[in-house]
Amino acid sequence: HQDRALDARVAYVRAHFPVDQTIVLAREDYLTIRYYLPEYRTWFYDPPPYTETMTRKRAMRATTIVLFTDGLTAPTTSEMHRVEAVPGVAVTWISVQPGDEVTFQRERFAVREWR
């Protein structure tokens, strides 16, 4: 099932998200994603207990952040989207504006518009 889910997510990302406007957010599967989607920018997010500090990153030139790793929690906004790539395998993403600030703290992250 894990290989099927990975294949489905990789295919969905390639088919639906432009390389130059997409950031892929990952946790324990970061290196796997870097291998299968090397052309995409990938951010690594490792929540507590492994890291306690708050991290901020700017989503330069991005319009989409794909939550590739199961269990990553997106902010609840109207910009969050979820679709089944294949039955039983979902892809979740949020829409952002280029330059938005993404703040990671604990198990969640938030997006703040750059002003």
Biopython code that builds the backbone (N, CA, C, O; Angstrom):
import numpy as np
from Bio.PDB.StructureBuilder import StructureBuilder

atoms = [
    (1, "HIS", "N", (0.825, -1.209, 0.000)),
    (1, "HIS", "CA", (0.000, 0.000, 0.000)),
    (1, "HIS", "C", (0.861, 1.262, 0.000)),
    (1, "HIS", "O", (0.513, 2.255, -0.640)),
    (2, "GLN", "N", (1.989, 1.223, 0.721)),
    (2, "GLN", "CA", (2.843, 2.401, 0.810)),
    (2, "GLN", "C", (3.416, 2.785, -0.553)),
    (2, "GLN", "O", (3.450, 3.966, -0.896)),
    (3, "ASP", "N", (3.865, 1.803, -1.332)),
    (3, "ASP", "CA", (4.391, 2.090, -2.669)),
    (3, "ASP", "C", (3.304, 2.637, -3.587)),
    (3, "ASP", "O", (3.557, 3.547, -4.376)),
    (4, "ARG", "N", (2.096, 2.087, -3.487)),
    (4, "ARG", "CA", (0.969, 2.562, -4.290)),
    (4, "ARG", "C", (0.630, 4.006, -3.943)),
    (4, "ARG", "O", (0.373, 4.819, -4.830)),
    (5, "ALA", "N", (0.629, 4.322, -2.651)),
    (5, "ALA", "CA", (0.333, 5.685, -2.212)),
    (5, "ALA", "C", (1.404, 6.661, -2.687)),
    (5, "ALA", "O", (1.085, 7.755, -3.153)),
    (6, "LEU", "N", (2.662, 6.277, -2.572)),
    (6, "LEU", "CA", (3.754, 7.126, -3.025)),
    (6, "LEU", "C", (3.656, 7.376, -4.528)),
    (6, "LEU", "O", (3.753, 8.517, -4.979)),
    (7, "ASP", "N", (3.466, 6.315, -5.295)),
    (7, "ASP", "CA", (3.342, 6.451, -6.748)),
    (7, "ASP", "C", (2.179, 7.366, -7.125)),
    (7, "ASP", "O", (2.310, 8.206, -8.015)),
    (8, "ALA", "N", (1.046, 7.203, -6.453)),
    (8, "ALA", "CA", (-0.139, 8.014, -6.759)),
    (8, "ALA", "C", (0.092, 9.479, -6.426)),
    (8, "ALA", "O", (-0.279, 10.358, -7.204)),
    (9, "ARG", "N", (0.701, 9.749, -5.276)),
    (9, "ARG", "CA", (0.955, 11.141, -4.892)),
    (9, "ARG", "C", (1.968, 11.799, -5.827)),
    (9, "ARG", "O", (1.775, 12.939, -6.251)),
    (10, "VAL", "N", (3.038, 11.090, -6.146)),
    (10, "VAL", "CA", (4.048, 11.637, -7.053)),
    (10, "VAL", "C", (3.414, 11.958, -8.412)),
    (10, "VAL", "O", (3.631, 13.041, -8.955)),
    (11, "ALA", "N", (2.651, 11.044, -8.947)),
    (11, "ALA", "CA", (2.001, 11.268, -10.242)),
    (11, "ALA", "C", (1.038, 12.452, -10.176)),
    (11, "ALA", "O", (0.978, 13.255, -11.108)),
    (12, "TYR", "N", (0.284, 12.566, -9.081)),
    (12, "TYR", "CA", (-0.672, 13.668, -8.950)),
    (12, "TYR", "C", (0.049, 15.016, -8.882)),
    (12, "TYR", "O", (-0.360, 15.977, -9.534)),
    (13, "VAL", "N", (1.112, 15.079, -8.101)),
    (13, "VAL", "CA", (1.864, 16.329, -7.996)),
    (13, "VAL", "C", (2.395, 16.736, -9.362)),
    (13, "VAL", "O", (2.238, 17.886, -9.770)),
    (14, "ARG", "N", (3.015, 15.815, -10.063)),
    (14, "ARG", "CA", (3.567, 16.136, -11.391)),
    (14, "ARG", "C", (2.489, 16.574, -12.379)),
    (14, "ARG", "O", (2.725, 17.464, -13.196)),
    (15, "ALA", "N", (1.325, 15.966, -12.314)),
    (15, "ALA", "CA", (0.258, 16.263, -13.269)),
    (15, "ALA", "C", (-0.473, 17.572, -12.974)),
    (15, "ALA", "O", (-1.028, 18.187, -13.884)),
    (16, "HIS", "N", (-0.477, 18.010, -11.693)),
    (16, "HIS", "CA", (-1.352, 19.127, -11.327)),
    (16, "HIS", "C", (-0.661, 20.382, -10.794)),
    (16, "HIS", "O", (-1.301, 21.428, -10.688)),
    (17, "PHE", "N", (0.624, 20.305, -10.455)),
    (17, "PHE", "CA", (1.273, 21.458, -9.831)),
    (17, "PHE", "C", (2.536, 21.858, -10.588)),
    (17, "PHE", "O", (3.440, 21.039, -10.756)),
    (18, "PRO", "N", (2.607, 23.116, -11.049)),
    (18, "PRO", "CA", (3.790, 23.575, -11.768)),
    (18, "PRO", "C", (5.038, 23.543, -10.870)),
    (18, "PRO", "O", (4.988, 23.940, -9.706)),
    (19, "VAL", "N", (6.128, 23.078, -11.418)),
    (19, "VAL", "CA", (7.381, 22.953, -10.670)),
    (19, "VAL", "C", (7.819, 24.287, -10.072)),
    (19, "VAL", "O", (8.243, 24.334, -8.917)),
    (20, "ASP", "N", (7.723, 25.359, -10.834)),
    (20, "ASP", "CA", (8.241, 26.651, -10.394)),
    (20, "ASP", "C", (7.324, 27.385, -9.416)),
    (20, "ASP", "O", (7.694, 28.448, -8.919)),
    (21, "GLN", "N", (6.134, 26.842, -9.125)),
    (21, "GLN", "CA", (5.197, 27.512, -8.225)),
    (21, "GLN", "C", (4.778, 26.639, -7.041)),
    (21, "GLN", "O", (3.842, 26.983, -6.319)),
    (22, "THR", "N", (5.461, 25.521, -6.842)),
    (22, "THR", "CA", (5.025, 24.547, -5.844)),
    (22, "THR", "C", (6.141, 24.232, -4.861)),
    (22, "THR", "O", (7.301, 24.074, -5.241)),
    (23, "ILE", "N", (5.765, 24.144, -3.581)),
    (23, "ILE", "CA", (6.653, 23.674, -2.522)),
    (23, "ILE", "C", (6.030, 22.399, -1.974)),
    (23, "ILE", "O", (4.832, 22.362, -1.694)),
    (24, "VAL", "N", (6.830, 21.363, -1.820)),
    (24, "VAL", "CA", (6.354, 20.103, -1.250)),
    (24, "VAL", "C", (6.841, 20.050, 0.193)),
    (24, "VAL", "O", (8.042, 20.139, 0.448)),
    (25, "LEU", "N", (5.918, 19.907, 1.133)),
    (25, "LEU", "CA", (6.238, 19.867, 2.557)),
    (25, "LEU", "C", (6.283, 18.417, 3.011)),
    (25, "LEU", "O", (5.341, 17.661, 2.772)),
    (26, "ALA", "N", (7.365, 18.025, 3.661)),
    (26, "ALA", "CA", (7.557, 16.623, 4.039)),
    (26, "ALA", "C", (8.157, 16.518, 5.429)),
    (26, "ALA", "O", (8.704, 17.476, 5.975)),
    (27, "ARG", "N", (8.036, 15.338, 5.973)),
    (27, "ARG", "CA", (8.600, 15.048, 7.286)),
    (27, "ARG", "C", (9.533, 13.851, 7.134)),
    (27, "ARG", "O", (10.619, 13.996, 6.575)),
    (28, "GLU", "N", (9.141, 12.677, 7.615)),
    (28, "GLU", "CA", (10.034, 11.520, 7.581)),
    (28, "GLU", "C", (10.310, 10.992, 6.176)),
    (28, "GLU", "O", (11.271, 10.250, 5.973)),
    (29, "ASP", "N", (9.491, 11.359, 5.223)),
    (29, "ASP", "CA", (9.704, 10.912, 3.850)),
    (29, "ASP", "C", (10.402, 11.965, 2.983)),
    (29, "ASP", "O", (10.341, 11.904, 1.755)),
    (30, "TYR", "N", (11.056, 12.918, 3.622)),
    (30, "TYR", "CA", (11.729, 14.011, 2.914)),
    (30, "TYR", "C", (12.715, 13.495, 1.853)),
    (30, "TYR", "O", (12.671, 13.936, 0.704)),
    (31, "LEU", "N", (13.592, 12.575, 2.229)),
    (31, "LEU", "CA", (14.582, 12.082, 1.274)),
    (31, "LEU", "C", (13.940, 11.292, 0.139)),
    (31, "LEU", "O", (14.409, 11.342, -0.998)),
    (32, "THR", "N", (12.886, 10.576, 0.440)),
    (32, "THR", "CA", (12.149, 9.847, -0.591)),
    (32, "THR", "C", (11.566, 10.819, -1.611)),
    (32, "THR", "O", (11.637, 10.590, -2.818)),
    (33, "ILE", "N", (10.998, 11.891, -1.112)),
    (33, "ILE", "CA", (10.399, 12.882, -2.002)),
    (33, "ILE", "C", (11.468, 13.576, -2.834)),
    (33, "ILE", "O", (11.265, 13.835, -4.020)),
    (34, "ARG", "N", (12.602, 13.878, -2.217)),
    (34, "ARG", "CA", (13.701, 14.486, -2.968)),
    (34, "ARG", "C", (14.162, 13.558, -4.102)),
    (34, "ARG", "O", (14.594, 14.025, -5.155)),
    (35, "TYR", "N", (14.069, 12.260, -3.880)),
    (35, "TYR", "CA", (14.454, 11.288, -4.902)),
    (35, "TYR", "C", (13.416, 11.225, -6.030)),
    (35, "TYR", "O", (13.775, 11.239, -7.207)),
    (36, "TYR", "N", (12.128, 11.155, -5.666)),
    (36, "TYR", "CA", (11.064, 10.985, -6.670)),
    (36, "TYR", "C", (10.611, 12.288, -7.312)),
    (36, "TYR", "O", (10.092, 12.274, -8.428)),
    (37, "LEU", "N", (10.797, 13.406, -6.632)),
    (37, "LEU", "CA", (10.390, 14.709, -7.172)),
    (37, "LEU", "C", (11.560, 15.697, -7.077)),
    (37, "LEU", "O", (11.414, 16.752, -6.459)),
    (38, "PRO", "N", (12.700, 15.383, -7.665)),
    (38, "PRO", "CA", (13.880, 16.247, -7.483)),
    (38, "PRO", "C", (13.729, 17.641, -8.081)),
    (38, "PRO", "O", (14.436, 18.569, -7.688)),
    (39, "GLU", "N", (12.819, 17.786, -9.019)),
    (39, "GLU", "CA", (12.641, 19.080, -9.673)),
    (39, "GLU", "C", (11.827, 20.070, -8.825)),
    (39, "GLU", "O", (11.780, 21.258, -9.144)),
    (40, "TYR", "N", (11.194, 19.599, -7.762)),
    (40, "TYR", "CA", (10.363, 20.449, -6.894)),
    (40, "TYR", "C", (11.157, 20.929, -5.685)),
    (40, "TYR", "O", (12.033, 20.229, -5.177)),
    (41, "ARG", "N", (10.829, 22.144, -5.236)),
    (41, "ARG", "CA", (11.370, 22.611, -3.951)),
    (41, "ARG", "C", (10.690, 21.802, -2.857)),
    (41, "ARG", "O", (9.470, 21.635, -2.864)),
    (42, "THR", "N", (11.476, 21.308, -1.927)),
    (42, "THR", "CA", (10.930, 20.510, -0.834)),
    (42, "THR", "C", (11.405, 21.096, 0.483)),
    (42, "THR", "O", (12.597, 21.327, 0.683)),
    (43, "TRP", "N", (10.456, 21.333, 1.377)),
    (43, "TRP", "CA", (10.788, 21.798, 2.720)),
    (43, "TRP", "C", (10.645, 20.638, 3.684)),
    (43, "TRP", "O", (9.690, 19.864, 3.612)),
    (44, "PHE", "N", (11.604, 20.529, 4.585)),
    (44, "PHE", "CA", (11.579, 19.518, 5.634)),
    (44, "PHE", "C", (11.011, 20.148, 6.895)),
    (44, "PHE", "O", (11.463, 21.209, 7.323)),
    (45, "TYR", "N", (10.020, 19.494, 7.486)),
    (45, "TYR", "CA", (9.453, 19.965, 8.754)),
    (45, "TYR", "C", (9.433, 18.819, 9.746)),
    (45, "TYR", "O", (8.766, 17.807, 9.532)),
    (46, "ASP", "N", (10.165, 18.986, 10.822)),
    (46, "ASP", "CA", (10.284, 17.955, 11.841)),
    (46, "ASP", "C", (9.766, 18.519, 13.163)),
    (46, "ASP", "O", (10.513, 19.183, 13.883)),
    (47, "PRO", "N", (8.511, 18.265, 13.489)),
    (47, "PRO", "CA", (7.925, 18.852, 14.700)),
    (47, "PRO", "C", (8.458, 18.195, 15.969)),
    (47, "PRO", "O", (9.163, 17.188, 15.901)),
    (48, "PRO", "N", (8.119, 18.772, 17.143)),
    (48, "PRO", "CA", (8.566, 18.209, 18.415)),
    (48, "PRO", "C", (8.204, 16.739, 18.520)),
    (48, "PRO", "O", (7.235, 16.301, 17.899)),
    (49, "PRO", "N", (8.941, 15.985, 19.273)),
    (49, "PRO", "CA", (9.975, 16.428, 20.223)),
    (49, "PRO", "C", (11.337, 16.627, 19.589)),
    (49, "PRO", "O", (12.304, 16.890, 20.304)),
    (50, "TYR", "N", (11.447, 16.515, 18.293)),
    (50, "TYR", "CA", (12.754, 16.597, 17.643)),
    (50, "TYR", "C", (13.266, 18.014, 17.499)),
    (50, "TYR", "O", (14.476, 18.241, 17.477)),
    (51, "THR", "N", (12.378, 18.947, 17.404)),
    (51, "THR", "CA", (12.776, 20.354, 17.368)),
    (51, "THR", "C", (11.752, 21.164, 18.151)),
    (51, "THR", "O", (10.547, 20.954, 18.007)),
    (52, "GLU", "N", (12.222, 22.075, 18.965)),
    (52, "GLU", "CA", (11.324, 22.874, 19.806)),
    (52, "GLU", "C", (11.182, 24.298, 19.310)),
    (52, "GLU", "O", (10.300, 25.026, 19.767)),
    (53, "THR", "N", (12.012, 24.699, 18.408)),
    (53, "THR", "CA", (11.996, 26.088, 17.993)),
    (53, "THR", "C", (10.952, 26.339, 16.917)),
    (53, "THR", "O", (10.610, 25.461, 16.125)),
    (54, "MET", "N", (10.464, 27.560, 16.920)),
    (54, "MET", "CA", (9.532, 27.970, 15.878)),
    (54, "MET", "C", (10.362, 28.323, 14.645)),
    (54, "MET", "O", (11.412, 28.957, 14.754)),
    (55, "THR", "N", (9.894, 27.920, 13.507)),
    (55, "THR", "CA", (10.597, 28.180, 12.256)),
    (55, "THR", "C", (9.699, 28.983, 11.345)),
    (55, "THR", "O", (8.497, 28.738, 11.250)),
    (56, "ARG", "N", (10.306, 29.947, 10.677)),
    (56, "ARG", "CA", (9.567, 30.743, 9.684)),
    (56, "ARG", "C", (10.299, 30.642, 8.360)),
    (56, "ARG", "O", (11.526, 30.708, 8.291)),
    (57, "LYS", "N", (9.506, 30.480, 7.311)),
    (57, "LYS", "CA", (10.054, 30.476, 5.959)),
    (57, "LYS", "C", (9.142, 31.309, 5.082)),
    (57, "LYS", "O", (7.939, 31.410, 5.325)),
    (58, "ARG", "N", (9.725, 31.897, 4.072)),
    (58, "ARG", "CA", (8.950, 32.691, 3.130)),
    (58, "ARG", "C", (8.735, 31.858, 1.865)),
    (58, "ARG", "O", (9.683, 31.314, 1.298)),
    (59, "ALA", "N", (7.492, 31.770, 1.439)),
    (59, "ALA", "CA", (7.130, 30.976, 0.255)),
    (59, "ALA", "C", (7.315, 31.826, -1.004)),
    (59, "ALA", "O", (6.346, 32.246, -1.637)),
    (60, "MET", "N", (8.551, 32.063, -1.343)),
    (60, "MET", "CA", (8.859, 32.894, -2.505)),
    (60, "MET", "C", (8.442, 32.181, -3.793)),
    (60, "MET", "O", (8.710, 30.992, -3.967)),
    (61, "ARG", "N", (7.798, 32.900, -4.673)),
    (61, "ARG", "CA", (7.381, 32.415, -5.996)),
    (61, "ARG", "C", (6.455, 31.206, -5.941)),
    (61, "ARG", "O", (6.263, 30.528, -6.951)),
    (62, "ALA", "N", (5.887, 30.935, -4.793)),
    (62, "ALA", "CA", (5.019, 29.755, -4.667)),
    (62, "ALA", "C", (3.555, 30.157, -4.630)),
    (62, "ALA", "O", (3.193, 31.191, -4.068)),
    (63, "THR", "N", (2.725, 29.329, -5.234)),
    (63, "THR", "CA", (1.277, 29.502, -5.140)),
    (63, "THR", "C", (0.629, 28.295, -4.467)),
    (63, "THR", "O", (-0.561, 28.318, -4.152)),
    (64, "THR", "N", (1.416, 27.240, -4.248)),
    (64, "THR", "CA", (0.889, 25.997, -3.675)),
    (64, "THR", "C", (1.916, 25.360, -2.755)),
    (64, "THR", "O", (3.104, 25.301, -3.073)),
    (65, "ILE", "N", (1.437, 24.879, -1.601)),
    (65, "ILE", "CA", (2.251, 24.034, -0.727)),
    (65, "ILE", "C", (1.524, 22.706, -0.615)),
    (65, "ILE", "O", (0.403, 22.641, -0.111)),
    (66, "VAL", "N", (2.175, 21.642, -1.091)),
    (66, "VAL", "CA", (1.598, 20.299, -1.047)),
    (66, "VAL", "C", (2.063, 19.623, 0.240)),
    (66, "VAL", "O", (3.260, 19.576, 0.523)),
    (67, "LEU", "N", (1.109, 19.099, 1.025)),
    (67, "LEU", "CA", (1.418, 18.383, 2.263)),
    (67, "LEU", "C", (1.603, 16.913, 1.904)),
    (67, "LEU", "O", (0.636, 16.152, 1.862)),
    (68, "PHE", "N", (2.827, 16.525, 1.652)),
    (68, "PHE", "CA", (3.065, 15.196, 1.114)),
    (68, "PHE", "C", (2.998, 14.109, 2.178)),
    (68, "PHE", "O", (2.517, 13.009, 1.907)),
    (69, "THR", "N", (3.468, 14.399, 3.369)),
    (69, "THR", "CA", (3.538, 13.409, 4.441)),
    (69, "THR", "C", (2.190, 13.279, 5.145)),
    (69, "THR", "O", (1.592, 14.281, 5.536)),
    (70, "ASP", "N", (1.717, 12.051, 5.305)),
    (70, "ASP", "CA", (0.500, 11.832, 6.094)),
    (70, "ASP", "C", (0.720, 12.356, 7.505)),
    (70, "ASP", "O", (1.790, 12.169, 8.085)),
    (71, "GLY", "N", (-0.292, 13.011, 8.052)),
    (71, "GLY", "CA", (-0.215, 13.485, 9.422)),
    (71, "GLY", "C", (0.179, 14.936, 9.566)),
    (71, "GLY", "O", (0.024, 15.499, 10.650)),
    (72, "LEU", "N", (0.681, 15.564, 8.522)),
    (72, "LEU", "CA", (0.957, 16.991, 8.618)),
    (72, "LEU", "C", (-0.370, 17.733, 8.674)),
    (72, "LEU", "O", (-1.306, 17.396, 7.949)),
    (73, "THR", "N", (-0.449, 18.729, 9.525)),
    (73, "THR", "CA", (-1.706, 19.433, 9.755)),
    (73, "THR", "C", (-1.642, 20.819, 9.147)),
    (73, "THR", "O", (-0.781, 21.628, 9.494)),
    (74, "ALA", "N", (-2.545, 21.075, 8.255)),
    (74, "ALA", "CA", (-2.617, 22.387, 7.618)),
    (74, "ALA", "C", (-3.522, 23.303, 8.418)),
    (74, "ALA", "O", (-4.396, 22.836, 9.148)),
    (75, "PRO", "N", (-3.320, 24.594, 8.286)),
    (75, "PRO", "CA", (-4.261, 25.521, 8.906)),
    (75, "PRO", "C", (-5.642, 25.338, 8.285)),
    (75, "PRO", "O", (-5.755, 25.044, 7.094)),
    (76, "THR", "N", (-6.664, 25.506, 9.066)),
    (76, "THR", "CA", (-8.020, 25.360, 8.537)),
    (76, "THR", "C", (-8.421, 26.673, 7.887)),
    (76, "THR", "O", (-8.799, 27.632, 8.561)),
    (77, "THR", "N", (-8.331, 26.697, 6.589)),
    (77, "THR", "CA", (-8.708, 27.890, 5.832)),
    (77, "THR", "C", (-9.463, 27.448, 4.594)),
    (77, "THR", "O", (-9.498, 26.268, 4.245)),
    (78, "SER", "N", (-10.057, 28.417, 3.951)),
    (78, "SER", "CA", (-10.761, 28.106, 2.705)),
    (78, "SER", "C", (-9.775, 27.778, 1.590)),
    (78, "SER", "O", (-10.171, 27.316, 0.520)),
    (79, "GLU", "N", (-8.487, 28.019, 1.843)),
    (79, "GLU", "CA", (-7.464, 27.763, 0.836)),
    (79, "GLU", "C", (-6.975, 26.315, 0.858)),
    (79, "GLU", "O", (-6.175, 25.927, 0.008)),
    (80, "MET", "N", (-7.443, 25.511, 1.816)),
    (80, "MET", "CA", (-6.999, 24.127, 1.902)),
    (80, "MET", "C", (-7.839, 23.257, 0.976)),
    (80, "MET", "O", (-9.063, 23.379, 0.924)),
    (81, "HIS", "N", (-7.157, 22.374, 0.246)),
    (81, "HIS", "CA", (-7.823, 21.488, -0.706)),
    (81, "HIS", "C", (-7.380, 20.056, -0.444)),
    (81, "HIS", "O", (-6.255, 19.811, -0.008)),
    (82, "ARG", "N", (-8.273, 19.117, -0.716)),
    (82, "ARG", "CA", (-7.951, 17.699, -0.542)),
    (82, "ARG", "C", (-8.688, 16.923, -1.627)),
    (82, "ARG", "O", (-9.877, 17.135, -1.867)),
    (83, "VAL", "N", (-7.959, 16.023, -2.277)),
    (83, "VAL", "CA", (-8.552, 15.215, -3.329)),
    (83, "VAL", "C", (-7.934, 13.822, -3.256)),
    (83, "VAL", "O", (-6.791, 13.658, -2.830)),
    (84, "GLU", "N", (-8.697, 12.835, -3.673)),
    (84, "GLU", "CA", (-8.148, 11.492, -3.749)),
    (84, "GLU", "C", (-7.422, 11.334, -5.084)),
    (84, "GLU", "O", (-8.025, 11.450, -6.150)),
    (85, "ALA", "N", (-6.116, 11.066, -5.006)),
    (85, "ALA", "CA", (-5.335, 10.830, -6.222)),
    (85, "ALA", "C", (-5.769, 9.513, -6.856)),
    (85, "ALA", "O", (-5.924, 9.415, -8.073)),
    (86, "VAL", "N", (-5.960, 8.519, -6.021)),
    (86, "VAL", "CA", (-6.569, 7.233, -6.358)),
    (86, "VAL", "C", (-7.393, 6.860, -5.134)),
    (86, "VAL", "O", (-7.161, 7.424, -4.065)),
    (87, "PRO", "N", (-8.335, 5.943, -5.239)),
    (87, "PRO", "CA", (-9.153, 5.601, -4.072)),
    (87, "PRO", "C", (-8.292, 5.242, -2.854)),
    (87, "PRO", "O", (-7.435, 4.360, -2.907)),
    (88, "GLY", "N", (-8.552, 5.954, -1.768)),
    (88, "GLY", "CA", (-7.855, 5.702, -0.512)),
    (88, "GLY", "C", (-6.536, 6.437, -0.335)),
    (88, "GLY", "O", (-5.890, 6.302, 0.704)),
    (89, "VAL", "N", (-6.125, 7.214, -1.332)),
    (89, "VAL", "CA", (-4.858, 7.957, -1.254)),
    (89, "VAL", "C", (-5.149, 9.430, -1.546)),
    (89, "VAL", "O", (-5.424, 9.804, -2.686)),
    (90, "ALA", "N", (-5.086, 10.249, -0.512)),
    (90, "ALA", "CA", (-5.416, 11.664, -0.653)),
    (90, "ALA", "C", (-4.171, 12.514, -0.835)),
    (90, "ALA", "O", (-3.087, 12.176, -0.361)),
    (91, "VAL", "N", (-4.354, 13.623, -1.532)),
    (91, "VAL", "CA", (-3.333, 14.660, -1.656)),
    (91, "VAL", "C", (-3.968, 15.934, -1.101)),
    (91, "VAL", "O", (-5.074, 16.313, -1.485)),
    (92, "THR", "N", (-3.246, 16.583, -0.191)),
    (92, "THR", "CA", (-3.730, 17.819, 0.426)),
    (92, "THR", "C", (-2.766, 18.941, 0.073)),
    (92, "THR", "O", (-1.550, 18.754, 0.076)),
    (93, "TRP", "N", (-3.325, 20.107, -0.232)),
    (93, "TRP", "CA", (-2.492, 21.261, -0.513)),
    (93, "TRP", "C", (-3.199, 22.521, -0.065)),
    (93, "TRP", "O", (-4.417, 22.550, 0.113)),
    (94, "ILE", "N", (-2.401, 23.565, 0.113)),
    (94, "ILE", "CA", (-2.963, 24.877, 0.424)),
    (94, "ILE", "C", (-2.473, 25.859, -0.621)),
    (94, "ILE", "O", (-1.371, 25.741, -1.156)),
    (95, "SER", "N", (-3.313, 26.814, -0.888)),
    (95, "SER", "CA", (-2.956, 27.886, -1.815)),
    (95, "SER", "C", (-2.319, 29.004, -1.015)),
    (95, "SER", "O", (-2.788, 29.348, 0.070)),
    (96, "VAL", "N", (-1.257, 29.567, -1.549)),
    (96, "VAL", "CA", (-0.575, 30.691, -0.914)),
    (96, "VAL", "C", (-0.310, 31.750, -1.973)),
    (96, "VAL", "O", (-0.433, 31.507, -3.173)),
    (97, "GLN", "N", (0.050, 32.913, -1.500)),
    (97, "GLN", "CA", (0.480, 33.987, -2.390)),
    (97, "GLN", "C", (1.999, 34.041, -2.363)),
    (97, "GLN", "O", (2.596, 33.826, -1.308)),
    (98, "PRO", "N", (2.638, 34.320, -3.484)),
    (98, "PRO", "CA", (4.093, 34.431, -3.468)),
    (98, "PRO", "C", (4.553, 35.410, -2.398)),
    (98, "PRO", "O", (4.071, 36.541, -2.325)),
    (99, "GLY", "N", (5.487, 34.964, -1.573)),
    (99, "GLY", "CA", (6.013, 35.799, -0.506)),
    (99, "GLY", "C", (5.337, 35.608, 0.834)),
    (99, "GLY", "O", (5.798, 36.178, 1.823)),
    (100, "ASP", "N", (4.257, 34.829, 0.918)),
    (100, "ASP", "CA", (3.610, 34.576, 2.203)),
    (100, "ASP", "C", (4.606, 33.953, 3.169)),
    (100, "ASP", "O", (5.506, 33.216, 2.768)),
    (101, "GLU", "N", (4.428, 34.261, 4.443)),
    (101, "GLU", "CA", (5.275, 33.695, 5.479)),
    (101, "GLU", "C", (4.606, 32.454, 6.053)),
    (101, "GLU", "O", (3.430, 32.487, 6.418)),
    (102, "VAL", "N", (5.348, 31.377, 6.129)),
    (102, "VAL", "CA", (4.848, 30.129, 6.698)),
    (102, "VAL", "C", (5.561, 29.931, 8.027)),
    (102, "VAL", "O", (6.790, 29.874, 8.081)),
    (103, "THR", "N", (4.781, 29.826, 9.101)),
    (103, "THR", "CA", (5.335, 29.654, 10.440)),
    (103, "THR", "C", (5.031, 28.256, 10.917)),
    (103, "THR", "O", (3.878, 27.824, 10.906)),
    (104, "PHE", "N", (6.065, 27.546, 11.337)),
    (104, "PHE", "CA", (5.919, 26.188, 11.850)),
    (104, "PHE", "C", (6.131, 26.209, 13.357)),
    (104, "PHE", "O", (7.133, 26.732, 13.845)),
    (105, "GLN", "N", (5.184, 25.638, 14.086)),
    (105, "GLN", "CA", (5.351, 25.522, 15.529)),
    (105, "GLN", "C", (4.580, 24.301, 16.002)),
    (105, "GLN", "O", (3.374, 24.179, 15.788)),
    (106, "ARG", "N", (5.297, 23.419, 16.638)),
    (106, "ARG", "CA", (4.764, 22.150, 17.125)),
    (106, "ARG", "C", (4.210, 21.335, 15.961)),
    (106, "ARG", "O", (4.889, 21.194, 14.944)),
    (107, "GLU", "N", (3.003, 20.796, 16.077)),
    (107, "GLU", "CA", (2.438, 19.933, 15.032)),
    (107, "GLU", "C", (1.725, 20.701, 13.929)),
    (107, "GLU", "O", (1.214, 20.094, 12.988)),
    (108, "ARG", "N", (1.682, 22.011, 14.029)),
    (108, "ARG", "CA", (0.911, 22.788, 13.067)),
    (108, "ARG", "C", (1.781, 23.823, 12.381)),
    (108, "ARG", "O", (2.895, 24.118, 12.814)),
    (109, "PHE", "N", (1.255, 24.353, 11.327)),
    (109, "PHE", "CA", (1.885, 25.499, 10.709)),
    (109, "PHE", "C", (0.792, 26.459, 10.276)),
    (109, "PHE", "O", (-0.366, 26.070, 10.121)),
    (110, "ALA", "N", (1.165, 27.701, 10.085)),
    (110, "ALA", "CA", (0.205, 28.732, 9.684)),
    (110, "ALA", "C", (0.834, 29.539, 8.556)),
    (110, "ALA", "O", (2.056, 29.614, 8.428)),
    (111, "VAL", "N", (-0.022, 30.134, 7.750)),
    (111, "VAL", "CA", (0.424, 30.965, 6.636)),
    (111, "VAL", "C", (-0.062, 32.390, 6.891)),
    (111, "VAL", "O", (-1.238, 32.626, 7.167)),
    (112, "ARG", "N", (0.856, 33.312, 6.795)),
    (112, "ARG", "CA", (0.503, 34.714, 6.981)),
    (112, "ARG", "C", (0.892, 35.478, 5.738)),
    (112, "ARG", "O", (2.004, 35.342, 5.228)),
    (113, "GLU", "N", (-0.027, 36.277, 5.262)),
    (113, "GLU", "CA", (0.230, 37.058, 4.054)),
    (113, "GLU", "C", (1.316, 38.092, 4.321)),
    (113, "GLU", "O", (1.307, 38.782, 5.340)),
    (114, "TRP", "N", (2.239, 38.179, 3.392)),
    (114, "TRP", "CA", (3.305, 39.175, 3.495)),
    (114, "TRP", "C", (2.760, 40.540, 3.128)),
    (114, "TRP", "O", (2.122, 40.703, 2.088)),
    (115, "ARG", "N", (3.009, 41.512, 3.974)),
    (115, "ARG", "CA", (2.524, 42.877, 3.715)),
    (115, "ARG", "C", (3.677, 43.839, 3.729)),
    (115, "ARG", "O", (3.483, 45.038, 3.532)),
]
sb = StructureBuilder()
sb.init_structure("model")
sb.init_model(0)
sb.init_chain("A")
sb.init_seg("    ")
for serial, (resi, resn, name, xyz) in enumerate(atoms, 1):
    if name == "N":
        sb.init_residue(resn, " ", resi, " ")
    sb.init_atom(name, np.array(xyz, "f"), 0.0, 1.0, " ", f" {name:<3s}", serial, name[0])
structure = sb.get_structure()
